[in-house]
Amino acid sequence: MVYFVGAGTGAADLITVRGMRLLQRADVVIYAGSLINTELLGYAGKQCVMHDSARLTLEEVIALICEACGEGKCVVRLHTGDPSIYGTVREQMDELDRLGIAYESCPGVSACFGAAASLNLEYTLPGISQSLVITRMAGRTAVPERESIESFAAHGASMAIYLSAGMLGELGERLAAGGYGKDTPAALVYKATWPEEEAYVCTVGELAAVGREHGITRTALVLVGEAIAHRGGKKSRLYAADFSTGYREAKAGRHTE
């Protein structure tokens, strides 16, 4: 059996309990060495064979999996964050489907949630934003035109932008062109939840300068939206005294804005 496991955002104790237990069971671990915190490999047993996929092709990864599964071994494919977001897992699963090899997925904490925790953010503030857009700039991998930065920026929602720290100047211009003012709150978070994390709150117009000042060109997430500033949101009706739920009756004469 093959398990695709999300390593979490960086901190070794932010992997899920299930992910940790799968590592403890694994006979073979194929890990994304250029991206994950290798402290996580300490959860695996001494008998476990490790392979760093940073220097491997898709075909070489699949060959390792086939060999291990042919010997009845438990394989963990350890990806950064949550495998479902920029994890390149579907192409591996397609090959395993073709070969008749069984697999399961174990979710992880993605970087945008690690960054939110580091900054004590709520992306979905009532009256400010009720949506979170997760996207990236086009690079060597194209982005569909209908999913351009400008088209998402037009909604004014909270945004988490991955894989774009090397293009902050262009990113800031495109965010502004799409509808975010250059004074819209933003944050640049380098290696969220890692020991070496750096987080800087700024504005859309300041993103490029902040990146230059701190030498951040990769392994960073850009957050954008009014929710970043912790201001102007309305209180949720869920806990209002005059609001009934399936668990609590409204209290007469009480009203909370």
C-alpha positions as CSV (number, residue, x, y, z in Angstrom):
1,M,0.0,0.0,0.0
2,V,1.1,3.5,-0.8
3,Y,0.2,6.5,1.4
4,F,0.4,10.1,0.1
5,V,1.0,12.0,3.3
6,G,0.9,15.8,3.9
7,A,3.9,16.8,5.9
8,G,2.3,20.0,7.1
9,T,3.5,23.6,6.8
10,G,7.0,23.1,8.3
11,A,7.1,22.6,12.0
12,A,7.7,19.0,12.8
13,D,4.8,18.8,15.3
14,L,2.3,20.1,12.8
15,I,2.0,16.9,10.9
16,T,-1.3,15.1,11.6
17,V,-1.4,12.3,14.1
18,R,-2.4,9.9,11.3
19,G,0.5,11.1,9.2
20,M,3.0,10.6,12.0
21,R,1.7,7.0,12.6
22,L,2.0,6.2,8.9
23,L,5.6,7.3,9.0
24,Q,6.2,5.1,12.0
25,R,4.8,2.1,10.1
26,A,6.6,2.8,6.8
27,D,9.1,0.5,5.3
28,V,10.0,3.0,2.6
29,V,9.6,6.8,2.6
30,I,10.0,8.9,-0.6
31,Y,10.1,12.5,0.6
32,A,10.2,15.9,-1.1
33,G,13.6,16.8,0.2
34,S,13.7,20.3,-1.2
35,L,10.5,21.3,0.5
36,I,9.8,19.4,3.8
37,N,11.3,19.7,7.2
38,T,13.6,16.7,7.4
39,E,13.1,16.5,11.2
40,L,9.8,14.7,10.2
41,L,11.9,11.7,9.0
42,G,12.7,11.1,12.7
43,Y,9.2,9.7,13.1
44,A,10.1,6.7,10.9
45,G,11.6,3.6,12.3
46,K,15.3,2.7,12.0
47,Q,14.5,0.0,9.5
48,C,12.9,2.5,7.1
49,V,14.6,3.2,3.7
50,M,14.6,6.8,2.7
51,H,14.6,8.3,-0.8
52,D,14.8,12.1,-1.5
53,S,12.6,12.7,-4.6
54,A,14.2,16.2,-5.2
55,R,16.7,14.5,-7.6
56,L,14.3,11.9,-9.1
57,T,12.0,12.0,-12.1
58,L,8.4,10.8,-12.0
59,E,9.4,7.6,-13.6
60,E,12.1,7.0,-11.0
61,V,9.6,7.6,-8.2
62,I,7.1,5.2,-9.6
63,A,9.9,2.6,-10.1
64,L,10.8,2.8,-6.4
65,I,7.1,2.5,-5.4
66,C,6.7,-0.5,-7.7
67,E,9.7,-2.3,-6.3
68,A,8.7,-1.7,-2.7
69,C,5.0,-2.7,-3.2
70,G,6.2,-5.8,-5.1
71,E,8.0,-6.8,-1.9
72,G,4.8,-6.2,0.2
73,K,6.3,-3.1,1.9
74,C,4.4,0.0,3.2
75,V,5.3,3.1,1.3
76,V,4.9,6.7,2.4
77,R,5.1,9.4,-0.3
78,L,5.7,12.5,1.9
79,H,4.7,15.8,0.3
80,T,4.9,19.3,1.7
81,G,1.8,21.0,3.2
82,D,-1.3,19.3,2.0
83,P,-0.8,17.1,-1.1
84,S,-4.0,18.4,-2.7
85,I,-2.5,21.9,-3.2
86,Y,0.4,22.1,-5.7
87,G,1.4,18.6,-4.6
88,T,1.8,17.0,-8.1
89,V,0.2,13.9,-6.7
90,R,-2.5,13.3,-9.4
91,E,0.1,12.4,-12.0
92,Q,1.6,9.8,-9.6
93,M,-1.8,8.4,-8.7
94,D,-2.6,8.1,-12.4
95,E,0.5,5.9,-12.8
96,L,-0.4,3.8,-9.8
97,D,-4.0,3.4,-11.2
98,R,-2.5,2.1,-14.4
99,L,-0.3,-0.3,-12.6
100,G,-3.0,-1.5,-10.2
101,I,-1.3,-0.3,-7.1
102,A,-3.5,0.7,-4.2
103,Y,-3.0,4.0,-2.4
104,E,-4.7,6.4,0.1
105,S,-4.2,10.1,1.0
106,C,-3.6,11.6,4.4
107,P,-4.2,15.4,4.5
108,G,-1.8,18.0,5.9
109,V,-1.8,21.6,7.0
110,S,-1.1,23.8,4.0
111,A,1.1,26.9,4.2
112,C,-1.7,29.4,4.0
113,F,-3.1,28.0,7.3
114,G,0.3,27.9,8.9
115,A,0.8,31.6,7.9
116,A,-2.7,32.5,9.2
117,A,-1.8,30.9,12.6
118,S,1.6,32.8,12.7
119,L,-0.2,36.1,12.1
120,N,-3.4,35.2,14.1
121,L,-5.5,35.8,11.1
122,E,-9.1,35.0,10.2
123,Y,-9.4,35.1,6.4
124,T,-13.2,35.1,6.5
125,L,-14.3,38.1,8.5
126,P,-18.0,39.0,8.4
127,G,-18.5,42.2,6.4
128,I,-14.9,42.0,5.0
129,S,-14.5,38.7,3.2
130,Q,-16.2,35.4,3.2
131,S,-13.9,33.7,0.7
132,L,-10.3,32.7,0.4
133,V,-8.7,32.4,-3.0
134,I,-5.7,30.1,-3.2
135,T,-3.7,30.7,-6.4
136,R,-0.3,31.3,-7.9
137,M,1.4,33.4,-10.6
138,A,2.2,31.7,-13.9
139,G,5.8,30.6,-14.1
140,R,7.2,27.5,-15.9
141,T,3.7,26.0,-15.2
142,A,1.0,28.0,-16.9
143,V,-2.1,29.3,-15.3
144,P,-5.4,29.3,-17.2
145,E,-6.3,32.9,-18.3
146,R,-9.6,32.7,-16.5
147,E,-7.6,32.3,-13.3
148,S,-5.4,35.3,-13.7
149,I,-4.3,37.3,-10.7
150,E,-6.3,40.2,-12.0
151,S,-9.5,38.2,-12.3
152,F,-9.3,37.0,-8.7
153,A,-8.2,40.4,-7.4
154,A,-11.4,41.9,-8.8
155,H,-13.4,40.1,-6.2
156,G,-11.7,41.8,-3.3
157,A,-11.6,38.5,-1.3
158,S,-8.8,37.3,0.9
159,M,-6.0,35.7,-1.2
160,A,-3.2,33.3,-0.5
161,I,-0.7,33.3,-3.4
162,Y,1.8,30.5,-3.6
163,L,5.0,30.0,-5.7
164,S,5.3,33.7,-6.6
165,A,7.9,35.2,-4.2
166,G,10.3,35.6,-7.0
167,M,7.9,37.9,-8.9
168,L,6.7,40.3,-6.3
169,G,7.0,43.4,-8.4
170,E,4.9,42.0,-11.2
171,L,2.5,40.5,-8.6
172,G,1.9,43.8,-6.9
173,E,1.2,45.5,-10.2
174,R,-1.2,42.8,-11.3
175,L,-3.0,42.8,-8.0
176,A,-3.5,46.6,-8.3
177,A,-4.6,46.3,-11.9
178,G,-7.2,43.8,-10.9
179,G,-8.8,46.0,-8.3
180,Y,-6.8,45.9,-5.0
181,G,-5.6,49.4,-4.1
182,K,-1.9,49.6,-3.5
183,D,-2.7,50.4,0.1
184,T,-4.6,47.1,0.6
185,P,-3.1,45.1,3.5
186,A,-0.7,42.3,2.5
187,A,1.8,40.0,4.2
188,L,4.9,38.2,3.0
189,V,5.5,35.0,5.0
190,Y,8.7,33.1,4.5
191,K,8.7,29.5,5.6
192,A,5.6,29.7,7.7
193,T,5.9,27.7,11.0
194,W,9.5,26.7,10.4
195,P,12.1,27.7,13.0
196,E,13.5,30.3,10.6
197,E,10.1,31.8,9.7
198,E,9.9,35.5,8.8
199,A,6.6,37.3,8.5
200,Y,6.1,40.9,7.3
201,V,2.8,42.8,7.2
202,C,2.8,45.5,4.6
203,T,0.6,46.7,1.7
204,V,0.2,45.5,-1.9
205,G,2.3,48.4,-3.1
206,E,5.1,47.6,-0.7
207,L,5.4,43.8,-1.4
208,A,8.4,44.1,-3.8
209,A,10.3,46.5,-1.5
210,V,9.8,44.2,1.5
211,G,11.0,41.2,-0.5
212,R,14.1,43.0,-1.6
213,E,14.8,44.4,1.9
214,H,14.7,40.9,3.5
215,G,16.1,38.9,0.5
216,I,13.0,36.8,0.1
217,T,12.7,35.3,-3.4
218,R,11.4,31.8,-2.7
219,T,9.7,29.5,-0.2
220,A,7.3,32.3,0.8
221,L,3.6,33.0,0.7
222,V,1.9,36.2,-0.1
223,L,-1.4,37.1,1.7
224,V,-3.6,39.9,0.5
225,G,-6.9,41.4,1.6
226,E,-8.5,43.6,4.2
227,A,-8.7,40.7,6.6
228,I,-4.9,40.8,7.0
229,A,-5.3,44.1,8.9
230,H,-7.6,42.7,11.6
231,R,-9.9,45.7,11.3
232,G,-13.5,46.6,10.3
233,G,-15.0,43.2,10.6
234,K,-18.5,42.7,12.0
235,K,-19.2,40.3,14.8
236,S,-20.6,36.9,13.8
237,R,-24.3,36.4,14.4
238,L,-23.5,32.8,15.6
239,Y,-22.8,34.0,19.2
240,A,-25.2,37.0,19.3
241,A,-27.5,36.9,22.3
242,D,-30.6,37.5,20.1
243,F,-29.7,34.7,17.6
244,S,-31.2,31.3,18.0
245,T,-29.3,28.1,16.9
246,G,-30.1,24.4,17.1
247,Y,-28.3,24.4,20.5
248,R,-29.3,27.7,22.1
249,E,-32.4,29.9,22.2
250,A,-32.2,33.6,21.7
251,K,-32.3,35.7,24.9
252,A,-35.2,38.1,24.7
253,G,-34.3,41.8,24.8
254,R,-30.7,41.2,24.1
255,H,-29.0,42.4,20.9
256,T,-25.4,42.3,20.0
257,E,-24.0,44.2,17.0
